[in-house]
Amino acid sequence: MSYTETKSGQNDIGQDLPDFPSGPLESYRNKSSFNWKEMVKFLDGEEIFAFKLKVYKALENDPLFARQPGEDVSLERQREINFQRCKQLFKYNFLTVQEVMENPFKMSALSECLGMYDWSLSGKYFLNTGMFGASVANSGSTRHGKFLKDAEDMVIFGCFALTELSHGSNTRALRTTAKYDPNTQEFIINSPDFEAAKFWVGNLGKTATHALVFAQLFTPDGLCHGLHSFVVQVRDPKTLLPMPGVMVGDMGKKIGQNGLDNGFAVFHNVRIPRENLLNKTGDVTPEGRYVTPFKDPNKRFGASLGALSGGRVSITRMGVLNLKLAVSIAIRFSATRRQFGPKDGEEIPVLEYQLQQWRLIPYLAAAMALDHLSKSLFTNLMELQIGLMMKDTSDRQAELGREIHALSCASKALASWTAQHGIQECREACGGHGYLAMNRLGDIRNDNDPNCTYEGDNNVILQQTSNYLLSWVNAKHHDKVTIESPLGSVNFLEDFNTILGNQFTATTEEQCMDSAVPLAAYKWLVCFLLKESYHKLSQEKASRKADFEARNNSQVYFCRSLAIAYIEHTSLQRFHDLTHDSSTPDSLKPALQRLSGLYGLWTLSKHLAVLYQGGYFSSKQHADLIQNAVLRLCSQLKDDAVSLVDVIAPPDFILNSPIGKADGELYKNLWATILQGSKVLERPSWWSEFCWDKPSVGSLRAKL
């Protein structure tokens, strides 16, 4: 289906969305329990949907964005075409600053449209306008206005240079230095050795002219004031040649996202004006005195890396979108792929098989639940950023920052890992056809992979979340505080002892299918793992282990599991609330509540061992009820699955998968795409190697 077939100028989603053509998917669409257009309207809203429609139409109608499924393009050409498309986005200027201020959700929607088309394009565009531009705006002052204007007009092209060859997650240990020279009023940016080279920096490989470089700031008295950010010119915008003292290059081919040029830079005593220091968290006077509004260096350090919380919320969204793409392809494939059947000669769609339902439909439920989580976290982030803009110094604002940091660290891990596992399951569920590059599942898998490691390896940043939860236990024990956070994600911990006394009480599958049942189990699970993690840490410290070693010895089975259970609970709680809210249309509630129940039971089933270990489950029947309820919900959602995919899938042009097209003509689309490939019917250029140059069998075998 193409969105360009719709009428322009309409505000009603029902009018803007065309009906799908009759075909192999029609039988499932006719069995759906809800109107898919109404669901789109409810989940997206009129304004955001209209904006996404505008972007989709522009890309589809522009020849520069045309592509073939699975096309084989050289690395150099990928870099080139991606930059050309990025430049085209500046011409479209889909969002002005004013429009973003009026509705920040449009920025997320634009990232969604570009990312589902190609994450290399989204990354290239937003690393300049977002990570570079927004960081300069948020961390700088009026003296940095020219950098912002030049980045918006593509006079310069920016990147975010934080990590180094030998340091990633441990940002405090970064070794690039910025020493102030009061005689010239300049900072001298230097890489002490090659291990301090800025590394993995998107846009830096071929195109960035300016980098936001994080370096240790030294004043003339020799004192180091910690990590600060500086705007450093790395290339001449007129020639793209390196600036004096800068060695800058491309890292080469990656597993995925190869349209984005990740690069490295080494600085050899590069001088920049004093004013290039982004000075919101700290500044240096012309004579060399350091000044900062923060009395606590730790708070200043946290504020200087504030962009990373926003980045992790964005990565959460990226994982969700990748899962949506994969599930859309796999479910449409499964609804049209017929194999075997109850009688000879009667084949049925593989979606009718319980095993296929169990493999795919829980990931469809996860896509819907995590979609709502990522959107709600973006709303929370907007609240935090408004407070920062208004210079809110209240305790609530500080506590909101802590909570969002904990949530975003864990949500990034949950979304990227769920997508990673889900995409692989979708690939396998499509059989051999899923292995064809043209059907895109391999690219989706590879493009999602970095979400698990950049802006913090998932396993490492989960420790930030568990530390946050443990801090509440300490505050409760030592200061007798009430456990209550701005977003309410930890409020249930106030009833810690009561919850730990609860046990599983459901006696029927029907009861289990209500998401309130897994939600109650999750509250117990988080409390139990919090208690166990606290005791484990206490035992380690009691045995005279240093704090570092005690925490290191308390991650596996304890703190890591705690952080995952906490974010799964938060995700389920928010989706449960949405599906049971009075403002949710009654016509959509049955399907949404089944999805909520399935998501809760499916994720909870991964924790069965701990539920028995801690005594919440006490009989075999309890696990049987959970597992049977999962299968029943999969079966009940089977007839809604195609329409749910119609809700979350982008247009065919964006999805770019022959087996995932909305018309359901699986074999026609696949066959046509294969025949359109380059040289598919030609003999190989090396044909004579086979026909004339026959091997002398055994001629190379050792004669000994």
Salt bridges, closest charged atoms under 4 A:
ASP19 OD1 - LYS37 NZ 2.82
ASP44 OD2 - LYS52 NZ 2.88
ASP44 OD1 - LYS375 NZ 3.61
GLU46 OE2 - LYS41 NZ 3.59
GLU47 OE2 - LYS106 NZ 3.34
GLU80 OE1 - ARG77 NH1 3.29
GLU112 OE2 - LYS52 NZ 3.04
GLU112 OE1 - ARG317 NH2 2.95
ASP150 OD2 - LYS146 NZ 2.82
ASP153 OD2 - LYS149 NZ 2.39
GLU164 OE2 - LYS198 NZ 3.25
ASP181 OD2 - ARG271 NH1 3.13
GLU186 OE1 - ARG271 NH1 2.99
ASP193 OD2 - ARG175 NH2 2.55
ASP250 OD1 - ARG79 NH2 2.83
ASP261 OD1 - LYS124 NZ 2.59
GLU275 OE2 - ARG274 NH2 3.65
ASP283 OD2 - ARG143 NH1 3.25
GLU352 OE1 - LYS638 NZ 3.02
ASP371 OD1 - ARG317 NH1 2.54
ASP371 OD1 - LYS324 NZ 2.92
ASP371 OD2 - LYS375 NZ 3.34
GLU383 OE2 - ARG396 NH1 2.83
GLU399 OE2 - ARG402 NH1 2.84
GLU425 OE2 - ARG359 NE 2.79
GLU494 OE2 - LYS476 NZ 2.82
GLU509 OE1 - ARG632 NH1 3.22
GLU510 OE2 - ARG632 NH1 2.69
ASP514 OD1 - HIS580 NE2 3.95
GLU532 OE2 - LYS531 NZ 3.88
GLU540 OE2 - LYS536 NZ 3.14
GLU540 OE1 - LYS545 NZ 3.05
ASP547 OD1 - LYS541 NZ 3.33
ASP547 OD2 - ARG551 NE 3.31
GLU568 OE1 - HIS607 NE2 2.76
ASP586 OD1 - LYS589 NZ 3.85
ASP624 OD2 - LYS620 NZ 2.66
ASP639 OD1 - LYS31 NZ 3.66
ASP639 OD1 - LYS638 NZ 3.24
ASP646 OD2 - ARG29 NE 2.80
ASP646 OD1 - ARG332 NH2 3.03
